[in-house]
Amino acid sequence: MSNANISGGMAAILGLSSTDVENICNEIDGTVEAVNYNEPKQTVIAGEKEVIEKNLDLFKEKKVQEEHCH
């Protein structure tokens, strides 16, 4: 049995397409993946809690960019 001590977390990303969420997850250094596609603009991500918390601003910045383009 492994003694790995990994703290996992989840976050709902609102206002971005699942494609945008997946692209941002792929840019993040660490383990973060889109895991649940609730609605066209609501995707749940999961992965290392610290990595998610550290990178939430990337999702917020992309959402602001999307809002200014429409």
C-alpha distance (Angstrom), angle and dihedral (degrees) to the residues before:
residue distance angle dihedral
M1 . . .
S2 3.78 . .
N3 3.78 123.7 .
A4 3.81 92.9 -152.6
N5 3.77 113.1 150.5
I6 3.79 105.7 -156.6
S7 3.78 120.2 157.7
G8 3.79 111.0 -148.6
G9 3.76 129.8 -161.9
M10 3.79 144.6 175.4
A11 3.80 136.2 -146.3
A12 3.79 134.4 -175.0
I13 3.79 112.5 -130.1
L14 3.79 111.6 -152.9
G15 3.79 128.7 -167.2
L16 3.81 99.4 22.5
S17 3.78 129.8 96.3
S18 3.78 117.4 -109.8
T19 3.81 88.0 -113.8
D20 3.81 91.0 57.3
V21 3.81 90.6 47.8
E22 3.82 92.0 49.4
N23 3.82 91.5 48.2
I24 3.81 92.0 51.5
C25 3.82 91.1 47.2
N26 3.82 89.0 53.4
E27 3.83 90.4 54.2
I28 3.81 94.3 52.2
D29 3.80 119.0 99.0
G30 3.80 102.2 -131.1
T31 3.77 137.8 33.4
V32 3.81 113.4 -46.1
E33 3.80 124.4 135.8
A34 3.78 139.3 171.1
V35 3.80 103.8 -109.6
N36 3.80 108.6 165.9
Y37 3.79 128.9 35.6
N38 3.81 104.7 -159.3
E39 3.81 101.8 164.0
P40 3.81 135.6 -11.7
K41 3.82 90.1 -86.9
Q42 3.81 101.0 28.9
T43 3.79 120.1 76.6
V44 3.80 127.8 164.4
I45 3.79 118.5 -139.7
A46 3.79 126.8 -161.9
G47 3.77 135.9 -173.8
E48 3.76 141.3 92.5
K49 3.82 107.5 2.1
E50 3.80 94.8 -140.7
V51 3.82 92.1 49.3
I52 3.82 92.3 49.3
E53 3.81 92.8 48.9
K54 3.81 91.9 46.6
N55 3.82 93.0 51.6
L56 3.82 104.7 39.1
D57 3.80 89.2 103.9
L58 3.81 89.8 65.7
F59 3.80 89.4 63.1
K60 3.81 92.1 44.6
E61 3.82 92.0 50.1
K62 3.81 92.0 50.1
K63 3.81 90.7 50.0
V64 3.82 91.1 52.3
Q65 3.81 89.9 49.9
E66 3.81 90.4 50.7
E67 3.82 91.7 49.8
H68 3.81 92.5 51.6
C69 3.82 91.9 50.9
H70 3.83 93.9 57.8
